[in-house]
Amino acid sequence: MSSHKRTGSRGRALKVTALASVAALALSACSGENPASRGWLPGNRDTTSNTAEITDLWVNSWIAALIVGLITWALMLWCMIAYRRRKGETGYPRQIAYNVPLEIMYTIVPLVMVGVLFFYTNEVQRSIDEPYEDPNLVIDVRGKQWAWDFNYNYEGEERYFAGVQAELDGEEGVRETLPTLYLPVDEPVTFELNARDVIHSFWIPAFLQKRDMVPGRTNEIHLTPQELGSFDGKCAELCGEYHSEMLFNVEVVTDEEFRDYLQTLPEGQLGDEYDRNPNLHENVAGTEGDD
Ligand SMILES: [Cu+2]
């Protein structure tokens, strides 16, 4: 049967069936799976002291966006159906312009929406960026092409780990050769993020936080790991040829295991003296009156 012989009702029935199956597919993808309840974010709500707040902001923003989307789609559909061209109609429908109340409405409503999004984003950002007063554990992380140095300062004891360029070749077992960052569970940690050469970005996806590492300045992340386990860490800023290999492991361990691990590391810190431009920090500090 050729398509032009199809009756209107049959065509409509086909469309309804197609729409229904798309909807069923979308709904089945949403149900049952645990990650969906968190908007497919990695990790868990309680991975760190900040992940619950970040998750709520993310999921609630999606809910707000969906509500706006549903209203918009409904209005569009209504316009298309209510004002469609009827049989025998020619030319344009009656044109309407300059409806002042309508224009005021669609200026104010988006402003309110942006304001609400701004308010909640600002609240969460301020809350998670609140520095710890006198933290027991400070880790000075130095990004470099293409590895990581971790300088631990735990209760005044200084130890360091010097990262070596990973050599990923697609073979199993290379993961073990990546630098590993150890963190004690339930201990507030201040990360001081520095770069030795170009801009890098410190990212532990499961922690839902990422921050640039800029040569000559120190950025910070403040969090408390709350869940034991292994996590992936990455550089999230394109930083040259082997950027994709600038990976690290994260092990969140008990306090005892962390203390034991620290004892295996050499004493001291790997500071600015190993930067590509060792004077950059002083120069920037000097010209900008840093801190
Ligand atoms: Cu990098």
Boltz pocket constraint, residues with backbone or C-beta under 6 A from the ligand:
constraints:
  - pocket:
      binder: B
      contacts: [[A, 143], [A, 144], [A, 199], [A, 200], [A, 201], [A, 235], [A, 236], [A, 237], [A, 238], [A, 239], [A, 243], [A, 246]]
      max_distance: 6.0
